[in-house]
Amino acid sequence: MQGARSKHKIIQVFMTSYNSQWREFRQSIIESDGHKCTICGASGDGVVLQVHHKKYISGRLPWDYASKDCMTLCRGCHAAEHGIIRPKFGWQYLGDEDLGDLIGNCERCGTDIRYAFYVYHENWGTLQVGTVCCDIMTETCVASDLVKYEERKERFINSKRWKIQDGVIKIRQNLFSVEIKEFESSFYIKIEESESKTKYKSFEEAKIKVFNVIESGELIEYLKKKNISMNKYIKKVKKHKEKLQETDSE
């Protein structure tokens, strides 16, 4: 009986020492991190802060680590790091897909989605999410920027400003005069006086190319290389408007 009491006392002394050293080490790490979660920034009253070990070494006590191997996390982010709950951050964008209609489902918030974005986390694998959730999880604007791009492209392709005449469709976009003409079942692009020799399979494919070179700035860079000033086109547009005004006043 006495031996059991002695053993129990030894264990109590060990645990008191253990807790004391861990408490001191833990507090120093939290203080070094500014008393806030190093992932989501949570701090203040009601936030439980914990110390996470980035790696574990067999046989080593929890305070026997370099400071760089430890980080302060809130309870939620700590659980996410250990794969207990899905992490809010640390996801990587993998790719995207236009489903054509609201037939997809965001695996983060459950909403119906047309544009599906695929994000990856080393502890959770791949998820299909919507635009807003992708931006939040990857901490970027990659999804919203892509959606804006696709929406602009769709409006350009279906714009009522396209005019058709003798197998040629025309539009003015960003001060440029654009023509797409059909010849022997192929489609060719002409922007101002510059005509491309590249063949396209359809009007839509050619429209997409026109949109891409204008939207990306590729056309402006091309003009700069050819030493063609944008002022030429600006003056041309002004002159055209002046002629229209003169015609209206007659």
Backbone torsions as a table, in degrees:
resi	resn	phi	psi	omega
1	MET	NA	-44.7	179.5
2	GLN	-64.1	-36.1	179.3
3	GLY	-65.8	-37.1	179.5
4	ALA	-66.7	-40.8	178.3
5	ARG	-63.6	-41.1	179.9
6	SER	-63.5	-41.8	-180.0
7	LYS	-65.4	-41.3	-179.5
8	HIS	-63.8	-38.7	179.8
9	LYS	-66.1	-40.9	179.0
10	ILE	-61.7	-41.4	179.3
11	ILE	-64.2	-40.8	179.5
12	GLN	-62.8	-42.7	178.9
13	VAL	-62.5	-42.8	-179.3
14	PHE	-63.4	-45.2	-177.9
15	MET	-67.1	-36.1	177.4
16	THR	-62.8	-45.5	177.9
17	SER	-63.9	-41.6	-179.2
18	TYR	-61.3	-49.7	-178.1
19	ASN	-64.1	-37.9	-179.4
20	SER	-64.2	-46.0	-179.4
21	GLN	-68.1	-41.1	179.1
22	TRP	-65.9	-40.1	180.0
23	ARG	-62.4	-42.8	-179.9
24	GLU	-66.8	-43.3	179.7
25	PHE	-65.0	-46.7	-178.9
26	ARG	-58.2	-45.6	-178.2
27	GLN	-63.7	-36.9	-179.1
28	SER	-68.1	-36.3	178.0
29	ILE	-67.6	-46.0	-179.7
30	ILE	-61.8	-40.6	178.5
31	GLU	-64.4	-41.8	179.7
32	SER	-62.0	-30.9	-179.4
33	ASP	-90.7	11.2	175.1
34	GLY	75.7	23.5	178.2
35	HIS	57.1	41.8	176.8
36	LYS	-149.4	158.1	178.4
37	CYS	-66.7	129.9	-176.6
38	THR	-78.0	-5.4	177.3
39	ILE	-101.6	-56.5	-175.9
40	CYS	-102.2	-10.2	177.5
41	GLY	82.6	5.9	-178.7
42	ALA	-62.3	140.8	178.9
43	SER	-159.8	176.4	175.0
44	GLY	91.5	-171.4	-177.1
45	ASP	-63.0	139.5	178.3
46	GLY	86.6	-10.9	179.3
47	VAL	-95.7	120.8	178.9
48	VAL	-90.5	116.6	-179.9
49	LEU	-99.2	137.1	-179.1
50	GLN	-131.2	159.3	178.4
51	VAL	-103.1	124.6	-179.1
52	HIS	-105.5	133.6	174.8
53	HIS	-90.1	123.9	-178.9
54	LYS	-68.1	-24.8	176.3
55	LYS	-149.2	158.8	178.5
56	TYR	-123.2	139.2	179.0
57	ILE	-117.6	123.2	-175.7
58	SER	-55.5	131.8	176.7
59	GLY	84.4	-5.4	-177.3
60	ARG	-93.7	136.6	178.6
61	LEU	-70.6	151.9	-172.8
62	PRO	-62.1	-19.9	177.6
63	TRP	-97.3	0.0	-178.1
64	ASP	-92.5	50.5	-178.6
65	TYR	-132.9	153.6	174.1
66	ALA	-69.6	150.4	-179.1
67	SER	-57.5	-34.7	-177.7
68	LYS	-66.2	-17.5	-180.0
69	ASP	-90.3	3.3	-178.7
70	CYS	-128.6	152.2	179.2
71	MET	-147.2	149.8	179.4
72	THR	-87.1	128.6	179.1
73	LEU	-133.3	150.2	171.2
74	CYS	-75.2	170.8	-175.5
75	ARG	-60.4	-41.7	-179.1
76	GLY	-65.0	-47.6	-179.5
77	CYS	-67.1	-32.6	178.2
78	HIS	-66.5	-42.2	177.9
79	ALA	-63.8	-38.0	179.3
80	ALA	-65.6	-38.9	179.6
81	GLU	-62.3	-30.9	-179.5
82	HIS	-95.4	8.4	175.8
83	GLY	75.5	17.2	-179.5
84	ILE	-79.9	-42.5	173.9
85	ILE	-128.0	159.1	-177.6
86	ARG	-67.9	127.7	-178.9
87	PRO	-68.4	146.6	178.9
88	LYS	-79.0	-31.5	-174.2
89	PHE	-127.4	178.2	176.7
90	GLY	85.9	16.0	179.4
91	TRP	-91.4	150.6	179.3
92	GLN	-115.1	138.3	177.1
93	TYR	-75.5	129.5	180.0
94	LEU	-105.5	-40.3	-176.7
95	GLY	176.1	-177.2	-177.4
96	ASP	-149.0	167.5	-178.7
97	GLU	-153.0	132.9	174.0
98	ASP	-88.7	111.8	-177.3
99	LEU	-80.3	-7.5	176.8
100	GLY	87.4	-21.3	179.8
101	ASP	-164.2	176.4	-179.0
102	LEU	-78.0	66.3	-177.5
103	ILE	-112.5	-3.4	178.1
104	GLY	-96.1	172.6	179.9
105	ASN	-138.0	128.9	178.3
106	CYS	-73.6	123.2	-177.9
107	GLU	-78.6	-1.0	177.5
108	ARG	-99.1	-46.9	-175.6
109	CYS	-116.2	-10.0	175.1
110	GLY	86.6	1.3	-179.1
111	THR	-76.1	156.5	175.5
112	ASP	-75.3	138.8	-176.4
113	ILE	-134.4	148.5	171.5
114	ARG	-96.0	-46.9	-179.9
115	TYR	-92.4	115.0	-179.2
116	ALA	-98.4	128.0	177.9
117	PHE	-115.1	137.5	-176.9
118	TYR	-107.9	121.4	-178.4
119	VAL	-119.9	152.9	-173.9
120	TYR	-131.1	139.4	172.4
121	HIS	-131.1	136.8	-174.1
122	GLU	-60.0	-25.6	-179.5
123	ASN	-96.8	-10.0	-173.9
124	TRP	-128.1	-7.3	179.8
125	GLY	79.1	-144.7	-172.8
126	THR	-109.6	138.4	175.6
127	LEU	-125.2	150.2	171.5
128	GLN	-99.3	121.4	-176.9
129	VAL	-134.6	169.7	178.0
130	GLY	-87.9	-176.8	-174.4
131	THR	-59.5	-55.0	-176.1
132	VAL	-62.3	-45.4	-178.2
133	CYS	-65.1	-36.5	178.0
134	CYS	-62.8	-45.4	179.1
135	ASP	-61.5	-41.4	-179.0
136	ILE	-66.5	-48.2	-174.0
137	MET	-69.7	-33.6	-179.5
138	THR	-95.1	-6.4	-178.1
139	GLU	54.9	42.7	178.3
140	THR	-138.4	-178.6	173.8
141	CYS	-113.7	19.9	-173.8
142	VAL	-58.9	-40.7	-177.5
143	ALA	-72.0	-50.2	-178.3
144	SER	-63.5	-35.8	177.6
145	ASP	-64.9	-41.0	179.5
146	LEU	-66.7	-39.7	179.4
147	VAL	-65.8	-43.3	177.4
148	LYS	-59.1	-42.2	179.2
149	TYR	-61.6	-47.0	-178.6
150	GLU	-65.1	-38.5	180.0
151	GLU	-67.8	-40.2	176.6
152	ARG	-62.8	-44.2	-179.3
153	LYS	-61.6	-42.9	-178.9
154	GLU	-64.2	-40.6	178.4
155	ARG	-65.4	-38.7	-179.7
156	PHE	-65.7	-45.5	-178.6
157	ILE	-61.7	-39.7	-175.8
158	ASN	-98.5	11.9	-177.2
159	SER	-59.8	139.8	177.0
160	LYS	-75.9	-6.2	179.3
161	ARG	-76.7	-13.1	176.0
162	TRP	-66.7	129.6	178.2
163	LYS	-115.1	136.8	-178.2
164	ILE	-109.7	132.2	178.1
165	GLN	-153.9	119.4	176.6
166	ASP	51.6	47.8	177.6
167	GLY	74.8	9.9	178.8
168	VAL	-120.4	133.3	174.0
169	ILE	-110.9	141.5	-173.2
170	LYS	-131.7	153.2	175.4
171	ILE	-159.9	154.1	169.9
172	ARG	-107.3	126.6	-178.5
173	GLN	-138.1	123.3	-179.0
174	ASN	50.7	46.0	177.3
175	LEU	77.0	-3.6	-177.7
176	PHE	-97.7	139.7	172.7
177	SER	-88.6	121.8	-175.4
178	VAL	-117.4	134.8	174.5
179	GLU	-131.2	140.0	173.0
180	ILE	-126.9	121.2	-177.3
181	LYS	-121.4	151.3	179.1
182	GLU	-100.3	133.3	177.5
183	PHE	-147.0	118.9	179.8
184	GLU	51.3	52.0	175.8
185	SER	65.2	13.7	174.1
186	SER	-121.7	162.6	-175.2
187	PHE	-124.7	136.5	-174.5
188	TYR	-126.5	147.8	-177.4
189	ILE	-106.3	137.3	172.8
190	LYS	-131.1	122.0	176.7
191	ILE	-117.8	116.8	-170.0
192	GLU	53.6	-127.8	-178.8
193	GLU	-89.7	-2.7	-175.9
194	SER	-93.9	118.3	-179.1
195	GLU	-112.0	126.8	-179.6
196	SER	-81.8	144.2	177.2
197	LYS	-92.2	-3.4	180.0
198	THR	-69.0	135.7	179.2
199	LYS	-93.1	140.1	175.6
200	TYR	-122.3	152.0	-172.8
201	LYS	-80.2	-20.8	-176.5
202	SER	-155.6	166.5	174.6
203	PHE	-59.5	-41.9	-177.2
204	GLU	-63.3	-42.1	179.3
205	GLU	-63.0	-39.6	178.4
206	ALA	-68.4	-38.5	177.4
207	LYS	-60.3	-42.2	-179.4
208	ILE	-62.2	-40.9	178.3
209	LYS	-63.2	-44.0	178.0
210	VAL	-59.1	-46.4	179.8
211	PHE	-59.3	-45.1	-177.0
212	ASN	-61.9	-45.2	-176.1
213	VAL	-70.3	-30.0	178.6
214	ILE	-81.1	-46.2	-177.6
215	GLU	-62.8	-40.0	-176.5
216	SER	-79.7	-14.7	-175.9
217	GLY	88.9	2.0	-178.8
218	GLU	-60.5	-36.8	-178.9
219	LEU	-66.3	-42.0	178.8
220	ILE	-63.4	-42.2	178.1
221	GLU	-63.0	-37.4	178.2
222	TYR	-62.9	-43.7	179.5
223	LEU	-64.3	-37.8	178.5
224	LYS	-63.3	-41.6	179.4
225	LYS	-64.0	-31.7	179.7
226	LYS	-88.0	5.3	-179.0
227	ASN	57.3	36.4	177.2
228	ILE	-102.0	122.2	-176.7
229	SER	-82.3	142.7	175.9
230	MET	-66.1	-24.3	-179.5
231	ASN	-58.9	-30.9	178.5
232	LYS	-57.6	-44.3	-178.0
233	TYR	-75.7	-34.8	178.4
234	ILE	-64.0	-44.2	178.1
235	LYS	-63.7	-37.9	-179.0
236	LYS	-64.0	-41.6	179.1
237	VAL	-65.6	-43.0	178.9
238	LYS	-61.4	-42.4	-180.0
239	LYS	-63.8	-39.7	179.5
240	HIS	-64.6	-41.7	179.2
241	LYS	-65.6	-38.9	178.7
242	GLU	-62.4	-39.4	178.9
243	LYS	-65.0	-40.2	178.7
244	LEU	-64.5	-39.1	178.8
245	GLN	-66.0	-39.6	178.0
246	GLU	-64.3	-39.0	179.6
247	THR	-66.0	-39.8	-179.5
248	ASP	-66.4	-33.0	-176.9
249	SER	-79.7	-16.6	-178.8
250	GLU	-76.3	NA	NA
